[in-house]
Amino acid sequence: ASLKVTFLYVLVSVPLKLLAALLVAMLLNQKRRGIGIYRTLFYIPSIIGGSVAVAVMWRNLFSRSGAFNALITAVTGINMDISWVADPRTALGSLILMAIWQFGSPMLIFLAGLKNISSTYYEAATVDGANKVQCFFSITLPMLSPIIFFNLIMQMINSFMTFTQGLVVTNGGPMNRTLFYQLYVYQKGFEDFNMGYASALSCIMLVIVLFFTALVFRSSDAWVYYESGGKK
């Protein structure tokens, strides 16, 4: 069950997090007064996101009497009587949303990559009649592919290692819907005091992470481009 939960969490949260990071990075990739303040504000969640205090805040935010329900009621007029972190149907979704909210770190890396793309490419494409959508898919994405590759590896590994959110916000519940693999290892090792089994589980996770990392590295030959030498 813990492997299924973890795989689902990684499969959903990582692409959405990278997509949010890329979109915000593109919005912030402009010279305007005060743009540095917005970059800082978007980056802060990635700094504090793994802390226990933020996990407690998130649990209260999505509780039955939390601010999220109050916001929905204020906007739609519908009285929401649900604890998003305690309902088996929505508990994992609330933690996925928490992961997406912490997109600041990949956003900054995307922003650095965007600033490294020469404007001459866009100027040449515009002269040839390319619109913004064509420029994005023909210039921006290929030039950012090494950055996407790096962010994908780092965020995938980070998501497989998720622990604090599952422990503090839901403690693996309800009905084991948020029982992440690392939380299961913790329970076996430090609650059941079965250290041998917990160590074996940790080794299995190491193999899983190495396998998927190698898989992404292998697939990068087909989609990662470098300015100097084309495909990897």
Sequence and secondary structure as in RCSB ss.txt:
>XXXX:A:sequence
ASLKVTFLYVLVSVPLKLLAALLVAMLLNQKRRGIGIYRTLFYIPSIIGGSVAVAVMWRNLFSRSGAFNALITAV
TGINMDISWVADPRTALGSLILMAIWQFGSPMLIFLAGLKNISSTYYEAATVDGANKVQCFFSITLPMLSPIIFF
NLIMQMINSFMTFTQGLVVTNGGPMNRTLFYQLYVYQKGFEDFNMGYASALSCIMLVIVLFFTALVFRSSDAWVY
YESGGKK
>XXXX:A:secstr
 HHHHHHHHHHHHHHHHHHHHHHHHHHH S  TTHHHHHHHHHHHHHHTTSHHHHHHHHHHTSTTSHHHHHHHHH
H       TTTSTTTHHHHHHHHHHHT HHHHHHHHHHHHTS HHHHHHHHHTT  HHHHIIIIIHHHHHHHHHH
HHHHHHHHHHT  HHIIIIITT STTTT  HHHHHHIIIIIS  HHHHHHHHHHHHHHHHHHHHHHHHHHHHH E
ETTTEE 
